């Protein structure tokens, strides 16, 4: 009897050891471990959107070290760049009598008018010099059509013109995306909402974003994202070990 009990004890101990070895400590801590079917999307971390740029987001540069840290956990990384023509339709300067942050009607609906920003080929449009995402396989440029703005990394503001990102990710077998960058209430939110609509499990890493917050746009964006099933997390929720 003692021998049988000892054998049972050893077998149970071995099973527990194997089980423990099968599950990383990060899982026990409730952290998210991105795998080969997850992608990090870094939205518009450019000179134009940080302090000193033409359309600065308050404390926008603070996202850079956060993104650099979590990017090490991802095998798949996509970076986007706002890439406007001179005299773009979204620029207030293109519309007589209009000022930045006013709105106008374009062919596809209401458009917020912005200061001239992220003009193609300028230093203002360059990625932030301290952004370090060496695993990035794609840099996707958006907003380069003269008469259509583009907030989302997936689809332009006319809600007809695809950027091709969804097809790329699906062909790579990506199921989950984590969205970071600038600005939370515009390009990040539009990207996250489109990602969710297109069938990706979608997270927004809140402390890896900063907002413009134009007339309550930040609160409205978070409410909309929550209603559509986008998950709101912090960088500390991601296992970067």
N, C-alpha and C positions, 0 to 999 in steps of 0.2 A: 504493500500500500504506500509506504513512504517513497519507494522508487517511482511509482506511478505519479504520485503527487509532485515529486521533484521534476519529473519529465514534463508534466503539465505546466508547471511554473516556468521552466526554461523555455518551453514553446511560446507561452504567453509573453514572456519578456522579449523574446526574439521578434515576435509580431509587433510589439509596441516599438521596438527599436527601428524596425523596417518602416513602420508607419511614420515615425518621427522623421526618418531620413527622407521620406517621400514628399514631405511638405515643408517648403522653405519657412524660415522663421518669419519672413515678411507676411506670409499668409496668416499665420497665427496672430500677427499684430493687426490684421485687417487691411494691409496695404495692397495696392494694385501692382502686379508684376506684368508690364507690357511684354507681349511675346512677338513672334514673327508675323502675326496677323493684326498687329496694332501699328498705327502711324501717328507721329507727332506732326501737327501742322503749325508752323510758325508764321503768323500773319503780319506782314507789313512792318517789320521792325527796321525802320528806315530813318535816315537823318531827318526827313521832313516831319516825322511824327514825334520826335523827342525834343526836349528843350533846346532852343536855338534854331529849330527848323521852321519851315514856312507854315506848317499847321501842327504846332506842338500839342501833344497830349500831356497834361500835367503829370510829372514823374514818370513819363513814358520810358525813360532810360532804365528805370528800376526793374523792368521785366528782363533785361538782358542777362544778369547773373542767374536769375531763377531758371530761365530757359536753358542756359548753358549747362546748368547742373542736371536738370531732368532729361536733357537730350541724350545723355550718356546711357539712359535706360532703354533707348529705342533703336531698333534695327532699321526702321523706316522713317525718314524725315522728309517733309516737303516744306519749302520756304516760299512765301509769296511776296511779290513786289507790286505796289501801285506804280503804274508806268504810263502817265498821261502825256498826250500830245500838247503842244503849245495851243492856247485858245480852246481848251477842252470845254465841252458843254456843261460840265459841273463847276466851272470856275465862275465866280461872280463877275470877274472882269470881262467875261465874254458877253454879258447881258447888260445893256445900257440901263443905267439908273439903279442897278441892283448892288447890294452890299453883301459881304460874306455873312453866312448863316441865315440869310433870308431864303425863301423858297421860290421856285418857279415851276411851271408845268412844261414838261417835255413830252415827247411822243408816247413815252411809256408810263407817264404819271408824274406825281410830285417829286421834285428834286431839290434837296438841300444844296445851296450854293456855297462853295468853299473858296478860301484864298487860293491863288495859284500854288500848286504844290506837286511834288514828285514828278516833275517834268522829265521826260525821257532823256537819259544820258547825262543828267546833271548830278553833281555831288549830293544835292538835296534828295535825290531819288535812290542814292546808294544805300545798301544795307549798313546798319550800325557797325562801326569798326570793331567793336568788342564782342559782337555776336560770334560765337564759336559753336558751329553745328557741323562738324566734319563729315557726319554720316548722311548729310542731305543729298539725296539723289536727284531732286528736281527743284528748280527755281521757276515758279510759275508767275508770269507777268500778267497783270490784269488792268483794265481801265485804259487800254491803248486804242480802243475805238473812239474816234473823235466825238461822236454824238451820243454815246451811251456810257454812263458811269458803271462801275463794277465794284461792289463791296464784297460779295461772296467770292470765295476761291473756286466755287463750283459753277456759278451761273451769273451772268451779267444782270444789271438792274432792269433790263427789258423783260426778264424772266423767260427768255426764249433762247438766248445765245449761251451755249455750254462752253466752259473752258477746257473740257476734256479730262478734268481731274478725277471725276467719279469713275470713268472708264479705266483710267490708269490704275487707280487704287483697287478696283474690283479685279482687274486682270492680274494684279499682284497678290490677290487673295486676302486683301485687307478687310477686316470685319469691324474694327474699332478705331476711332480717331480721337485724339486729344488735341484740342484747339487752344492756342496761346497767341499772345501778341497784342496788336493795336488796331483799332480801339475796341474795347469790350462791347460798346453799344452800337457799333456800326459793322465794321468788317469782320470782327470776331463773331458777333451774334449772327450775322447773315450766313457766315460760313458754317457755324454750328447748326443752325436751323436747316440749311440745305443738306448738310451731311445726314442729319436725322431723317429728313424726308426721303432721302435717297437710299435709306436702309442701313446706314452705319450706326452702330452703338456709339454714342457721342458724349464726350466729356469736355467741359470748359474748365481749365485750370485757373481759378480766379486770381491767385496772387501772381500769375504769369501774364496778367493782362492789366491794362489801365484804360480808363474811359474818358471820353470827351464830356459826357453828361450834359447834353444840350436840351434844355427845357424838359428835364425829367426822363431823358432817353435811356439812362442807365437802368433805372428801376423798371421801366417798361420793357427793356430788353431781357432782363432777368426773369420777369414774370412770363413773358412770351416763351422764353427758352424752357422754363420749368413746365409750362402748360403743354409743350410739345414733346416732353420727355428727355430733354437734354440734361445731363447730370452735372452738377456744380461741385467741384472738388478743389483741394489745395495741393500745392506741390508736395507737401509732406505726406500726402496720401499715396504717392507713387514710390515704389521701391527702386531706389537708384543704386543699391549695393552691387 
